[in-house]
């Protein structure tokens, strides 16, 4: 009798382990397929500065990243800003849209971004700030609905650009991307892993299209960027 009970427990354990392994494999395959789908569907939208300069876009959307104490952009953000300014100077658009996190008084990505561009000689009136770009999805949603953009050029690092373009396309924006990767960044392996999971998350997000945290009144890009000053 004891042997039969032991054998029964072993069989149940084996079935349970087989189920867990099968679910894990299915999950990993699903993640892989979604990532391939996201990247392959938008890879042709990534352009050089010269190609993007001929598009006459509504704006150059620079996605926010970390800022350091003292109001300095992190290396990743600095590279995005320099790439966006280069596009501006090459005639890709006469409007810069700085979208980032300004959810707390003591943490402000967008004013750091705008000051950086002004210091590089960009007209303040041509620089719009989206203070509620709390995620890539929210930045793209608000670019469309708040800032009334139709055709945009997105600037960020390549690993992030695929997801941004995929979101934009599924929100009905005509979007193109220019990657800003002039150097290696510390901790990129961790970012790549997080981005792999973020692509899966936003693959489903754009199916349901939830509203962002904030919307508010329209601020057309054809107007004065200083209206977004705080």
PyMOL commands that set and color helices and strands:
alter all, ss='L'
color gray80, all
select helices_A, chain A and resi 2-45+49-52+75-89+109-119+124-126+136-145+158-170+188-208+225-228
alter helices_A, ss='H'
color red, helices_A
select strands_A, chain A and resi 59-63+67-68+72-73+96-99+127-130+151-156+174-179
alter strands_A, ss='S'
color yellow, strands_A
deselect
rebuild
show_as cartoon
